[in-house]
Amino acid sequence: MERIGMVLVLLAVAGCGAPDYRPNTRTQPVSRETYGSDWPFTVVSGELDCPQPGAVVFRSGGKVYALNGTAASTGKYRPIEEILATGKAGQSSTFRLADDGLRLCTD
C-alpha cells in the first residue's frame, strides 16, 4: 500500500512541469505621438505584442514585424528594417520599444 502511495506522489510531481505558455491577452498601442523623437518608424502607429515566449512583435497596417531577435529567429515575422525611418538612430529606439513589449510577455 505504501508503494502505491509513493507511485502516485511521483506521478503527480512528474506532471508538474512548467506551465504551457499562453499568449498574452492584450497588446500595447504605440505611436509617434507617445514616443516623440524616439519613434523609429515610417508608420505613424501600431501595437506591441508578445505572441510567443520572449518574442516581441510590432503590428501595423495588417503586417507583423519582428521587434527583437527572439521574434526574428522564428522566421514568422517581417524584418523591422522594412519600416525603419532612414537617417534615424532606429536601432536604439527599437530597443526601447522591445523592452516595453517584453513587459507583455511576462503579464
C-alpha positions in Angstrom: 0.0 0.0 0.0 2.8 2.4 0.8 4.4 1.7 -2.6 1.1 2.7 -4.4 1.1 6.0 -2.5 4.7 6.7 -3.4 4.0 5.9 -7.1 1.0 8.3 -7.0 3.1 11.0 -5.5 5.9 10.5 -8.1 3.3 10.7 -10.9 1.8 13.8 -9.6 5.2 15.5 -9.3 6.2 14.4 -12.8 3.2 16.0 -14.2 4.0 19.4 -12.6 6.4 20.7 -15.2 6.5 24.3 -16.3 3.1 25.6 -17.3 2.4 25.9 -21.0 2.9 29.3 -22.5 -0.3 31.1 -23.3 0.0 34.3 -25.4 -0.8 37.5 -23.6 -4.4 38.6 -23.9 -3.6 42.2 -24.5 -1.5 44.4 -26.8 0.0 47.8 -26.2 -0.8 50.6 -28.6 2.2 52.8 -29.5 2.6 55.8 -31.8 4.8 58.6 -33.0 2.9 60.9 -30.7 3.7 58.9 -27.5 7.3 58.2 -28.3 8.2 61.6 -29.8 11.6 61.9 -31.3 12.4 58.3 -30.2 9.9 57.0 -32.8 12.0 55.0 -35.3 9.4 54.0 -37.9 8.0 55.4 -41.1 4.5 54.3 -40.0 2.6 56.6 -37.5 1.3 53.9 -35.1 0.9 50.3 -34.3 0.8 47.9 -31.4 3.3 45.8 -29.5 2.5 42.1 -28.9 4.2 39.0 -27.5 2.7 36.1 -29.3 5.4 33.6 -28.2 7.7 33.5 -25.1 10.1 36.4 -25.4 9.2 37.2 -29.0 8.2 40.9 -29.3 6.4 42.0 -32.4 5.1 45.3 -33.8 1.8 45.2 -35.7 0.9 47.9 -38.1 -1.1 48.2 -41.3 -2.0 44.5 -41.2 1.6 43.4 -41.1 3.6 41.9 -38.2 7.3 42.8 -37.8 9.9 41.1 -35.6 11.0 43.7 -33.0 13.6 41.6 -31.2 16.0 38.7 -32.0 13.7 36.1 -30.5 10.8 37.1 -32.8 13.2 37.3 -35.8 14.6 33.8 -35.1 11.2 32.2 -35.6 11.1 33.3 -39.3 7.4 34.1 -38.9 7.5 37.9 -39.0 8.7 40.6 -41.4 12.0 42.3 -40.8 11.6 45.5 -38.8 14.1 47.2 -41.2 11.3 47.4 -43.7 9.7 50.3 -41.7 12.7 51.9 -40.0 13.0 55.6 -40.9 16.1 56.5 -42.8 18.6 58.9 -41.2 17.5 58.0 -37.6 19.3 56.0 -35.0 16.5 53.5 -35.2 18.4 50.6 -33.6 18.5 52.2 -30.1 14.9 53.4 -30.4 13.7 49.9 -31.3 15.4 48.6 -28.1 13.1 50.9 -26.1 10.0 49.5 -27.9 11.2 45.9 -27.5 11.7 46.5 -23.8 8.2 47.9 -23.5 6.9 44.8 -25.4 8.8 42.4 -23.2 6.6 43.5 -20.3 3.6 42.0 -22.2 5.5 38.7 -22.3 5.5 38.4 -18.5 2.0 39.5 -17.7 
